[in-house]
Amino acid sequence: MQRARLLSAAVVTIDELGYAGTTVAHVAARARVSRKTFYELFSGREDCLLAILEDAVERIGAELSSFDLEALSWRERVCVGLWSVLAFLDREPVLAGVCVVQSARGSRRVLEYREEILARLARVVDEGRDESARAARIPPLTAEGLVGAVAAIVYKRLLKGVGDEPFVDLLGELMSMIVLPYLGPTVACRERDRPIPSLLRASTAPRDTPTSAAVEDPLKDVPMRITYRTARVLQAAATHPGASNRLIGEHADTYDQGQISKLLGRLQRLGLLQNAGGGQAKGEPNAWRLTALGERVTQQLALDTERGRKGAK
């Protein structure tokens, strides 16, 4: 939970102050944690920025895993991958600015990680040389140039500030540029004018997982420290809407009814829970549900828990 808060705070702080102007003290203060806690999780500012980049790459990779890429042609694999990146930039403009623009001003380790990402993308593009005898004569350096050109276009647009034109609207022109050396001008023209496949449009529909979790920190609205027990209570209310004190206590491993009642009451006063039942005043059991803020906080906690599991593997 603290890691999620620090990463969220770091994204917003770097966006506001720039990477060069951001200090550990700035990030810790915005996240409302101590510098000691920061250094328990990250070795320094550089390590924090690397974690932001790694999380962003992981999220895009998770989206790509929902497609059966192995069954697609090279051109379609590139199209799906490019679309996923462009859609991510549209959903996460602040995070995109940090990952693309601000990370370019980072330290050597950050720049090496950026180059590693671009090299991985170039290897995918370079598979186009297997498409035909004509394509086989294309030098490997072409793929690096194409990826670099796309990255430069994205960088320039983010540097200027995101306007009214979505990044996904660039898909046709960028695909045309990428396939031209390998598949020729006829295919390139078709790519430029081809409508966006419905499969890809559907992939940008709202998801259950909040896409802005790395930028917007819902915990900033909660004037209390979210402990493991508190998180279990919120998650129990999310899983069992309308649950009683006793049921929530069982799922949170808190069997003292006095303690669970106090905790539920405090969460209600903080605007995280609401009691839809009659309660003792009416002789009816409590029925706890998450508020809108409670749902946002619980989604963030669940997202970070899932990342933690993946990291442990």
C-alpha positions in Angstrom: 0.0 0.0 0.0 2.8 2.4 0.9 4.6 1.5 -2.4 1.4 2.4 -4.4 1.1 5.7 -2.6 4.7 6.6 -3.2 4.6 5.7 -6.9 1.4 7.7 -7.3 2.9 10.7 -5.5 6.1 10.4 -7.5 4.2 10.5 -10.9 2.4 13.6 -10.0 5.4 15.3 -8.4 7.7 14.5 -11.4 5.0 15.8 -13.7 4.8 19.1 -11.8 8.5 19.7 -10.9 10.3 17.7 -13.6 12.6 14.8 -12.7 15.5 17.1 -12.1 13.5 19.2 -9.6 12.0 16.3 -7.7 13.5 15.1 -4.4 12.7 12.2 -2.1 11.4 14.7 0.4 8.9 16.0 -2.2 7.6 12.5 -3.0 7.4 11.4 0.7 5.6 14.6 1.7 3.0 14.3 -1.1 2.5 10.6 -0.2 2.2 11.5 3.5 4.8 8.9 4.5 8.2 9.3 6.1 11.5 9.4 4.2 12.4 6.3 6.3 9.4 4.5 4.7 10.5 5.7 1.2 14.0 4.3 1.7 12.6 1.0 3.0 11.0 0.6 -0.4 13.3 2.4 -2.9 17.0 3.0 -2.8 16.5 6.6 -4.1 14.8 8.8 -6.6 16.2 6.8 -9.5 14.9 3.5 -8.2 11.5 5.0 -7.8 11.4 6.2 -11.4 12.5 2.8 -12.6 9.6 1.3 -10.7 7.2 3.6 -12.4 8.6 2.6 -15.8 8.5 -1.1 -14.9 4.9 -0.9 -13.7 3.8 0.9 -16.9 5.5 -1.7 -19.0 3.9 -4.5 -17.0 0.4 -3.0 -17.4 0.8 -2.8 -21.1 2.1 -6.3 -21.2 -0.9 -7.5 -19.2 -3.2 -5.9 -21.8 -1.3 -7.6 -24.6 -1.6 -11.0 -22.9 -5.4 -10.8 -23.5 -4.8 -11.1 -27.3 -3.8 -14.4 -28.9 -0.7 -12.9 -30.4 0.8 -16.2 -31.5 -2.1 -16.7 -33.9 -1.6 -13.4 -35.6 0.5 -12.4 -38.5 3.5 -10.1 -38.0 1.6 -7.1 -39.3 -1.3 -7.8 -36.9 1.0 -8.3 -34.0 2.6 -5.0 -34.6 -0.8 -3.4 -35.0 -2.1 -4.8 -31.7 1.1 -3.8 -29.8 1.1 -0.3 -31.2 -2.5 0.2 -30.4 -2.0 -1.0 -26.8 0.8 1.6 -26.3 -1.2 4.4 -28.0 -4.3 3.6 -26.0 -2.3 3.6 -22.8 -0.9 7.0 -23.6 -4.5 8.3 -24.1 -5.7 6.9 -20.8 -2.7 7.9 -18.8 -1.4 11.3 -20.1 0.4 12.3 -16.9 2.0 8.9 -16.4 2.9 8.9 -20.1 4.6 12.2 -19.8 6.7 10.9 -16.9 7.6 7.6 -18.7 8.4 9.1 -22.1 9.5 12.7 -21.5 10.8 12.9 -17.9 12.6 9.5 -17.9 14.7 10.8 -20.9 16.3 13.2 -18.4 17.0 10.4 -15.9 20.3 8.8 -14.8 22.3 6.2 -16.7 20.3 3.3 -15.2 17.0 4.9 -16.3 18.3 5.6 -19.8 19.6 2.0 -20.1 16.1 0.7 -19.2 14.6 3.0 -21.8 17.0 1.6 -24.4 16.1 -1.9 -23.3 12.4 -1.3 -23.9 13.1 0.2 -27.4 15.4 -2.7 -28.3 12.6 -5.2 -27.4 10.2 -3.3 -29.6 12.8 -3.1 -32.4 13.1 -6.9 -32.3 9.4 -7.3 -32.9 9.5 -4.9 -35.8 12.6 -6.7 -37.2 10.6 -9.9 -37.6 9.1 -8.2 -40.7 12.2 -9.3 -42.5 10.8 -12.8 -42.5 7.7 -11.7 -44.5 9.2 -12.0 -48.0 12.4 -12.4 -49.9 12.3 -8.6 -50.6 11.9 -7.9 -46.9 14.9 -10.2 -46.0 17.2 -7.7 -47.7 16.2 -4.9 -45.3 19.0 -4.2 -42.8 18.3 -4.9 -39.1 19.1 -1.2 -38.4 15.8 -0.3 -40.1 13.7 -1.6 -37.2 15.7 0.5 -34.8 15.1 3.5 -36.9 11.4 2.9 -37.2 11.0 2.4 -33.4 13.1 5.5 -32.7 11.0 7.5 -35.1 7.7 6.4 -33.4 9.2 7.2 -30.0 10.3 10.7 -31.2 6.8 11.5 -32.5 5.2 10.4 -29.2 7.9 12.4 -27.3 7.3 15.6 -29.2 3.5 15.4 -28.8 3.8 14.7 -25.0 6.3 17.5 -24.7 3.9 20.0 -26.2 1.1 18.7 -24.1 -1.7 16.4 -25.1 -4.2 18.1 -27.4 -7.6 17.2 -28.7 -6.3 14.5 -31.0 -6.1 11.0 -29.4 -2.9 9.1 -29.8 -4.9 6.1 -31.2 -5.8 8.3 -34.2 -2.1 8.0 -35.2 -2.4 4.2 -35.6 -2.9 4.2 -39.4 -0.1 6.5 -40.2 2.4 4.9 -37.9 1.5 1.4 -39.1 1.9 2.6 -42.7 5.4 3.9 -41.8 6.4 0.7 -40.1 5.2 -1.8 -42.8 6.4 0.2 -45.8 10.0 -1.1 -45.9 8.9 -4.7 -45.4 5.6 -5.0 -47.3 5.8 -2.2 -49.8 3.8 0.9 -50.7 0.6 -0.9 -51.6 0.2 -2.5 -48.2 1.4 0.7 -46.5 -1.4 2.7 -48.1 -3.9 0.1 -47.0 -2.7 0.3 -43.5 -2.9 4.1 -43.5 -6.5 4.0 -44.6 -7.7 0.9 -42.8 -10.4 1.4 -40.2 -9.4 0.5 -36.6 -10.4 -3.2 -36.1 -13.4 -3.6 -33.8 -11.4 -6.0 -31.7 -9.0 -3.1 -30.8 -11.7 -0.6 -30.2 -13.4 -3.0 -27.8 -10.1 -3.3 -25.9 -10.3 0.4 -24.8 -13.6 0.0 -23.1 -13.7 0.8 -19.4 -12.2 -2.0 -17.3 -12.8 -3.2 -13.8 -9.2 -2.2 -12.9 -8.8 1.5 -12.5 -6.5 2.7 -15.3 -5.4 5.9 -13.5 -4.3 4.1 -10.3 -0.7 5.1 -10.9 -1.6 8.8 -11.2 -4.5 9.4 -8.9 -4.0 8.4 -5.3 -7.5 7.8 -3.7 -5.7 7.4 -0.4 -4.9 11.1 -0.4 -8.6 11.7 0.6 -8.4 9.4 3.7 -7.0 11.1 6.8 -5.9 7.8 8.4 -3.3 5.2 7.9 -4.6 2.2 6.0 -3.4 -0.9 7.9 -3.6 -4.5 6.8 -6.6 -5.0 9.0 -8.4 -1.9 7.6 -7.7 -3.2 4.1 -9.2 -6.6 5.0 -12.3 -4.9 6.3 -12.8 -2.8 3.1 -12.2 -5.8 0.9 -14.7 -7.8 2.9 -17.3 -5.1 2.4 -16.5 -5.1 -1.3 -16.8 -8.9 -1.6 -19.9 -9.2 0.6 -22.0 -6.0 0.1 -24.6 -5.7 2.9 -22.5 -7.8 5.3 -23.0 -7.6 9.0 -20.4 -6.7 11.6 -19.9 -10.3 12.4 -19.4 -11.4 8.8 -16.9 -8.6 8.1 -15.1 -9.4 11.3 -14.7 -13.0 10.3 -13.2 -12.1 6.9 -10.9 -9.6 8.5 -9.8 -12.1 11.2 -11.1 -9.7 13.9 -13.5 -11.6 16.1 -13.8 -9.0 18.9 -17.1 -7.4 18.2 -16.2 -4.3 20.1 -13.1 -3.7 18.0 -14.8 -4.4 14.7 -17.7 -2.1 15.6 -15.3 0.8 16.4 -13.4 0.2 13.2 -16.5 0.1 11.1 -17.8 3.3 12.8 -14.6 5.1 12.1 -14.6 4.0 8.4 -18.1 5.2 8.2 -17.2 8.6 9.5 -14.3 8.8 7.1 -16.8 8.3 4.2 -15.4 4.8 3.2 -18.4 2.8 4.4 -22.1 3.3 4.6 -24.6 1.3 6.7 -27.6 0.3 4.7 -29.2 -1.6 7.6 -31.3 -0.5 10.5 -28.7 -1.1 13.2 -29.3 -1.4 16.9 -31.6 1.6 16.9 -34.1 -0.3 14.9 -33.3 -3.7 16.2 -31.9 -4.8 12.8 -28.4 -6.0 11.8 -26.0 -3.6 10.2 -25.5 -3.9 6.4 -22.2 -2.4 5.3 -21.4 -1.3 1.8 -18.6 0.7 0.3 -19.1 4.3 -0.7 -17.7 5.7 -4.0 -14.5 6.7 -2.2 -14.4 3.3 -0.4 -14.6 1.6 -3.8 -11.8 3.7 -5.2 -9.6 3.0 -2.2 -10.4 -0.7 -2.2 -9.7 -1.0 -5.9 -6.3 0.6 -5.4 -5.5 -1.8 -2.6 -6.5 -4.8 -4.7 -4.4 -3.6 -7.6 -1.3 -3.2 -5.5 -1.9 -6.6 -3.8 -2.0 -8.2 -7.3 1.2 -6.4 -8.3 2.8 -7.7 -5.1 1.8 -11.3 -5.9 3.3 -11.0 -9.4 6.5 -9.5 -8.0 6.8 -12.4 -5.5 6.6 -14.9 -8.4 
